[in-house]
Amino acid sequence: VQEPCGGRKFPRLWPGSTGRPERGWVGNSSSTRERFANLTVTQSQAAMGVTRAGLSPRIAMGGHRAAMYLPRALLLQSVFTLGAAAGGLSAMLLNDRLGRKLSIMFSAVPSAVGYAFMGSAQGVWMLLLGRLLTGYAGGVTAASIPVYISEISHPGVRGALGACPQIMAVLGSLILYALGLKLPWRWLAVAGEVPVLAMIILLCFMPNSPRFLISKGKDEEAVGVLRWLRGQHTDFRREFEQIKESVRQQSRRISCAEIRDPFIYKPILIAVLMRFLQQLSGVTPILVYLQSIFQSTAVILKPEYDAAIVGGVRLASVLIAAFSMDKAGRKILLFVSGYAMGWGPITWLLMSEILPLKARGVASGLCVLVSWLTAFALTRFFLLVVQDFGLEVPFLFFAVICAVNLLFTGCCVPETKGRSLEQIESYFRTGRRSFMRNHI
């Protein structure tokens, strides 16, 4: 027996059915399948971490050499964020036309070509084109991967799985810092090809999102995907009926008039502001110019070793967030933790959780567009401000934004721990908090 999956067939991996549903939703085998699908799509985020940290190990600007390298450094770093913004813009169309899975697979093409350009660069224009293409691919995946993960994951593990893209991005950055100590920069570009190629191969065997399949009228295929993800002996048909009812209520494309509906604009506005404030806290310019920042201070270690230590701390923090998000909740981590444990992984997850289904593809692309345009502006002007006013001024600005983030979290961000996507949509549609208290 085989089940359809995204137009393909994949082997039956679950034991024979006895016709009796198990208690609970996710058994060990189904959890393993969800984690494997999640690991597959997040491979590209490791490459994203490599590219985002990008030339940081090679741009240690200081002393009389800073003026020589400043214009080129600004151009090389900011072109990546422009590419990512363009990727977010195109994802507004791709997510709903191709689906989440095919959009992620599509991103592998510009990513692989971009790394090839950087690895074989014979001039600055090839580096710029490579950075632009890999940035574009990163923008597409930033809009598609969180949505795909949220739509295939059970509510009880969605927080842990939703943190995986950030884990892979941090791991990619850490690997880059480590390899940058020993390898020339061309080989760093070659290293970026590895996770991209692994992702494209493994994704051929992964399912489409059941919510996307139902929205396209492929009900039987969606049932097969839920059976494969949750397990044969779980109440996957009840979950299917809940998803189908939610899709039925949002079967028509979003219209301009509907944007005025609080059910539509409130979650979109919250998600866009989260992405805007996350970038405004300064994470992108700090990571991009990390070694330059350390070189301008009185730290004892070499800047490249300091950067590697920061990468290790970030990785440990994201892992803690992944293990605690489904227990402690999203909001508490946004309040009490730093970027890597809170505003890094959680804002991407919340974006994919709170956006309404009928606008999820378009709105996720809009969030990425806003996010990376903000990152472009900050990356473009960070070094200029530092050169004129020192590090104190931009870091004071980032501290003020972090305080604003706390107020925004307390007033506007809902707690989504343990809630299904359908419950979250019902909360925004009706305003009744009972939908957020009752579990499936």
N, C-alpha and C positions, 0 to 999 in steps of 0.2 A: 504494500500500500504506500502511495506517495501523496504528498499534499502540495498544492500549487503555491508558489512563492514568487511574486513579482514577475509572472509570466514564465517562470522556470519550474522545474521539479526538484525537490530535495528529499533525501531519504528519510523515511520514518525513523526517528531517533528515540521514540518513547516506547515503553512497554505496552503490551496489549491491554485493551480496555476491559474492565469488568462491568462497565455501565454504572458503577457507583462512584459518585464524586467524593473526593477526599474533603476533610475539614480544612479550612484555610484555602488560600488561593494559590500559593506558589510552593511547590515541593522543591527538593534539592536539585533535581535534574532540570526543572524549568528555570530555577534561579541561575543555574550554570549557563543555560542557553541565552538568557537575557544578558548575563555578564559577557558572554562571548560576542554577542552582537554588538554590545556597547564597546568592548575592546577593539573590535574590528573598525567601527566608524571613527574612533578617536585616534587611530594611527596617524591620521593627517595632522592632528593637533601637536604631535611631537615634532613634525616638520615645521609647523607654525611657530613653535617655540624656538627652533633653530633659526628661522628666518627673522622672527621678531627681535631676538637678541642680536641676530644678524652679524653686523660688523663691529659690535661692541668690543670684542677682544682685540680688534685691529685698529680701533680709533681711540687711542690713549693720547689725547691732545694736551699739551702742556708747554709752558715756556714760549720761546720764540716761534715754535712750529705751529702754534694754535692758529695764527692768522692765515698760514698757508693752507691748512686743512679745513678751516671752518666752513667756507662755502660748499666744498665738495661733501663734507660730512653732513651738512644740513640737507643737501639734495639727495644723497644716498639713503638717508634715514627716513625722510619725509615721503619719498616716492612710494615706499612700501605702504604707508598709511593711506595714501591716495588710491592705490590699487585695492586695498581692503575695502575702502568706501565704495568703489565701483563694484566690487563683488557683492557687497550688501545690497546695492541698488538692483543688480541683476537678479539676486536671490528673491526679490519681491515678486518676480515673474516665474522664476524657475521652480520655487518651492511648490507652487500650486499646479504648474503645468507638467513638470517632469515627476514631481513627487520628491520626498525628502531623500530617499535612497539614491535615485538617479542624479539628483543635484549634487550629492556628495561625490558620486562616481565621476561626474562631469568635472568637478574641481580638480581631479587628479591630472587632467591634461595640461592646463596652464601651469600647474605646480611643477610637474616633471620637466616641461619645456623651460620654465624659469630657472630651475636648478641647473639644467644643462647649459643655459646661457651663462650663468655665473661661474660654473666650473670651467668653462672653456673661454672665458672672457679675454678678448684681445684689446679691449678699450673700455673706457668708462661707460659708453653707451650700452654695451652688452651687460654690464653690471646693473645699470639703471633699468633696462628692459627686464632682466631677470628678477630684480626686486619688485618691479611693477606686477609681473605675472604671478609671482608667488604671493604677493599681497592680495591680488584679485582672488586667487584660490582660497586664501585664508578668510577673506570676507564672505565668500559663498559658504564655506564650511561653518563659519561662526554663526551664520543664520540658520543653517540646515541641521547641524548635528544636535544642538540642544533640543530642537523640536522633535527630531527623530527619537532621541533617547527618552524624552518625556512621554511620547506616544506609545512606545513599546514596553515601558517599565511599569511594574506593579507599584501602587502608591507606597507600600512598605519599604521599598528599596530604591525609590526614585531619587531620593536625596544622595545616596551613596553613588549611584550610577551617574547622576547628573554632575557630580564633581569630577568624574573621570576625564572630561576634556581638559579641565584646568590642570589635573595631575599630569597628563601627557604633555601639555604645553610647558609646564615647569620642568618636567623630566627632560624634554628636548633642549631647553635652555641650559640645564645643568650639564647635559652631555656636550653641548657646544662649548661651554666654558672649559670643561675638562679636555676635550679634544684640541681646543684652541691653544692649549699649553704646549702641545707636541706637534700638531699637524699644520701644514700651510693652508691658507684660506681656501684654495681650490678644492682640497679634499673635504673641507667642511661642507661645501656645496654638494659634493658627491654623497656625503653622509645624509643629507636631507632627502635624497631620492629613495632611500631604503624604506622608511615608513610609508611613503606614498605608494610605492609599488606593492608593498604588503597589503595595504588597505584595498587597493583596486582588485587584487586577486581574491581576497577573503570576502569582499562585499558581493561578489557574484553568487555566493551561497547563502547570503543573509536575506531575510524577508523584508518586504515593504511594511510601512506603518499600517496597522489595521484600520486606523481612523482615515487615513488617506484612501485605502482600498474601498472602504464603505462609501466614502464621498464620491467615488467613481463608479458605484453600483456593483462592485465585485465582492458581494457578501460572502459567497462560499470560500473565496480565497482568504478573506479576512478571518473567517471562522478557523480555517486551517492554520493561519499564522498565530492566532490566539491559542489554539490547541498546542502548537509547537512551543510557543513561548512559556505558557503557564503550566502545561502538562496535561496529559489525557484524563487524569482523575481529579481535575479541578473544575470548579463551576465557571468554566470559560464562556459558556453560552449565555449565562446571565450578564457577564461583562459585555459580551457582544451586543445584547439587546439594549443595554444602557448606552453604549457608544452609538448604536444605530439610532436610538431615539434622540440623542444629542445632535447627531448629524442631520436627522430629519428636520429638526427645528431650525437648522442653519443651512438648509440645502441650497438656497439661492446665494448668488454672489453678493458681496457687500455693496451697497449703493451709497451715494453721497448723502442721501437723507438719513440713512442708518447711522452714519458717523456721529450724528448728534445724539444718538441713544447712549445714555450712561453705561449700559451694558457693553457697548463697543468702545467708547472713547476713554472711559476710566482706566481699564486695564492697559490699554495701549499707552495712555499718557504716563501711567506709573512705570511701565517697562521702559519707555523712551527716557524718562527722567533718571531712572536707575542707571542706564547705560551712560547717559551724559555725565552724571555725577561721579560714576565710577572712574571714567577717564579723566575728569576734571581734578580728581584727587592726585594725579601726577604719575600714575604707575608707568605709562608708556615712556615718557622721556627719562624717567629714572632708570628703567631697565635698559633702554637704548644707550644711554651715556653713563652706565654704571661705573665702568673702569675710569672714565674721565673724572667722575665725581670723586672717587676714592683717591685718584692721583692728586687732586687739588686739596686734599686734607692731610692731616698729620698722622695717618694710621701707620702702624709698624710694618705690616705685611705688604707685599707687592699687590698692586691693584687687581691683577688677574686671579690671585688667590682669594682676595676679598670678595670678588665677584662669584667665585665658586662657592664660598661659604654662604653668601646670600642665597644662591641657588639651592643649596642643601637645606637651609632654614625654610625657604618657600615650599620645598617639596614636603618636608615634615609637617608643615602647617596645613597644607592641602590634604594630606593623608588623614590628619586629625579631623579636619572638617568632614571628610567623606565618611568617617566612622561615626561621627557624632550628629550629623545633620538630621538623620531620621529619628534620633532619640531626643536631642535637645531642642530641635526646631530650627527654622531658618532665621527668624527675627532675633533670637537671643544671640546667635553667632554674629549677625550684623552689628549688634550693639557692643559686644564685649571683645571682639577679636579684630586683628589687623586685616590687611588686604588679602593675603594669601589664604587665610582661614575664613574670611567673611565675604567682603565685597568682590573678591576675585571669582570664586566658583559659584557663590549663591546668587548673584545677580543674573548670571547666564541661566541658571536653573529656573529662577523665578520668572524670567522672561518667557520661557517656554511653557511654564505652568499656567500663568494667568491670562495669556492672550486667548481671545475667543477663537474657536476652531475656524469659523468662516473668514477670519482675518489673520489667522496665525502665520500663513506663509508670507503674506505681504508685510504684516506688522513686524515680523522677526527681521526681515530685510531692512525695514525702516530703522529698527533699533541698531542694527550693525552699521548702517549708513551714518547715523548720528554719532555713534561711538567712535568710528574711525575718522570722521571729519574733525571731531574734537581732538582726537589723538594727533592728527596732522597739524592742527593749529599749535598745540602744545609743543610737539616735537620741533616744529619750525621756529618757534620763538624762545624755547628754553635756553639754548646756548647764547642767544643774543642778550637775553635778560641777565644771565649769569656773567657774561662778559662786561656788562655795564654796571650791574648792581651787586654782584656776588651771589653766592648760593642762598644767602639768608632770605632774600625777597621771594623767590619762587617757593621755597619750602614753607615760609610763613603763609603764603597763599594756599598751598596744599593743606596745611593744618586747618585753616578756616573752612575749607570745603569739607574736610572730614567732620567738623562740627556740624555743618549743614546736613551732612549725610545722616547723622544721628537723629536730628529733628525730622527729616524726611522719613526715615525708617519708622519712627514712633507714630507718626501721623497718617502715613499713607500706605505702608506695605502690609499686606495681609499675611497671616501665618497659614502655610499650605501643607504643613507636615501631616502625612497620613491621609490626605484627601485625594480622591480621584479627580481627574481633570474635569469630569462632568459635575462633580460637587462644586468645584471652584467656579465653573461657569454659572451654575445655578445661583451661587452667592452673588455674583456681580449682576445677574439678571434680575434677581428679586430683592437683593439687599438684606436677605434674612440670614443671620449668622448661624441659624440652626443647621444650614447646609454645610457649614464649616466645622460643626461639632460632631455630626453623625458620621461614622465611618461606614464603608461599604459592608 
